[in-house]
Amino acid sequence: GMQPLVYSYMDGSGWQTGACSDVMWGQSRMTKKNREPYSCLEFTYTFAFDGDCVFFAYHFPYTYSMIMSVVHRLESPPFRDVVRRRFLRKTLFGIPLVLL
């Protein structure tokens, strides 16, 4: 099944799978407005370094550079005739947000 991804600044190995144990997917006791339960993920992680900054993710994160390289490819033949890019606004960090 899906394993949480872990990124440790002090480890320096990039995003890693398999660093968590006792991974369990299930339903939460909390429900949405339509009374459907939320999904829930539980896992155990042992921190290897004191004072480390560790991130967890469901999927490998996309960087802005990665997504912009895809956008530039979509603006080239043969996609150029069917894909249009429109500026929506800037993010809080001043990065252009576009609509394809």
Secondary structure, 3 states (H helix, E strand, C coil): CCCCEEEECCCCCCCECCCCEEEEEEEEEEECCCCCEEEEEEEECCCCCCCCCEEEECCCCCCHHHHHHHHHHHCCCCCCCCCCCEEEEECCCCCEEEEC
